């Protein structure tokens, strides 16, 4: 059994959605679909990585803001 990467699985789902017509995936207008940015089988350029460091920095900044405002 062949396994698909997550991006290839998304591409396959998009093809299924438009009747297996690759041109229709390109022309897709379902911008509210959560798969829309990934429909071409690639990560979008504006893809943001969410890391633990990001959460730690946000938490630390919030703690400092609370301390400074006396809340």
C-alpha positions, -999 to +999 in steps of 0.1 A: +000+000+000+014+034-010+011+062+016+007+098+007+024+127+023-001+152+039+004+177+011-002+150-016-033+138+003-046+174+003-039+177-034-057+144-040-087+156-020-088+189-041-087+169-073-116+147-060-136+178-051-134+192-087-139+160-106-102+151-111-096+181-134-062+197-125-071+230-142-102+233-119-080+230-088-061+260-101-093+279-107-109+269-074-128+298-057-136+281-024-113+304-004-131+295+029-120+259+025-093+251+051-074+232+023-074+262-001-039+275+005-025+239+001-045+229-030-016+231-054+003+204-033+027+229-018+029+250+013+020+286+007+048+312+008+032+330+037+031+298+058+039+306+094+056+281+116+042+278+150+068+266+175+071+263+212+095+293+212+067+315+198+043+304+226+070+309+252+078+344+240+041+353+239+036+340+274+067+358+288+056+391+271+021+387+286+035+381+321+057+412+319+027+433+307+006+421+336+034+428+360+039+464+346+002+472+347-004+458+382-033+436+371 
